Amino acid sequence: MIQWRKSSRSANSGQADCVELARLSRTVGVRDSKAPEAGHLSFSPESFSELVARIKQDELDL
């Protein structure tokens, strides 16, 4: 069974917009916590690390 988890910051921020993460067999799964039935995106561990680094550096237009 896949165990999805929310960031502790998301859970305590009072915001409704958050994502959930899960370790899958060879990838990292990312899904919308409000619509888990809509599926998920899968990233290689390296791609996920790069995505997180770019978000932290405010390199993306989010």
C-alpha positions in Angstrom: 0.0 0.0 0.0 1.3 3.5 -0.9 1.5 5.9 2.0 1.0 9.5 1.0 2.1 12.3 3.3 1.7 16.0 3.5 4.4 18.4 4.3 4.2 19.4 8.0 4.2 23.0 6.8 1.1 22.4 4.7 -0.7 20.7 7.5 -0.1 23.6 9.9 -0.3 26.5 7.6 -4.1 26.8 7.4 -3.9 26.9 3.6 -6.1 24.5 1.6 -3.7 24.2 -1.3 -1.1 21.5 -0.7 0.4 18.4 -2.3 1.1 15.0 -1.0 4.2 12.9 -1.7 4.9 9.2 -1.7 7.8 7.0 -2.4 6.9 4.7 -5.2 8.9 1.7 -6.5 11.5 3.8 -8.4 10.0 7.3 -8.4 8.5 10.0 -6.2 4.8 10.5 -6.5 3.2 13.9 -6.2 -0.6 14.5 -6.1 -3.2 17.2 -5.2 -4.4 16.5 -1.7 -7.9 17.8 -2.5 -8.3 15.5 -5.5 -6.3 12.3 -4.9 -8.6 10.4 -7.3 -7.2 12.5 -10.2 -4.0 10.6 -10.2 -0.4 11.7 -9.6 2.8 12.8 -11.3 5.9 10.7 -11.0 9.4 12.1 -10.8 12.8 10.3 -10.7 14.5 11.0 -7.3 17.0 13.2 -9.2 14.3 15.2 -11.0 12.3 15.7 -7.8 15.4 17.0 -6.0 16.1 19.4 -8.8 12.4 20.6 -8.8 12.6 21.2 -5.0 15.9 23.1 -5.4 14.5 25.3 -8.1 11.4 26.1 -6.1 13.5 27.0 -3.1 15.6 29.3 -5.3 12.4 30.9 -6.7 13.4 30.0 -10.2 9.9 28.9 -11.3 6.9 31.1 -12.1 4.5 29.6 -9.6 
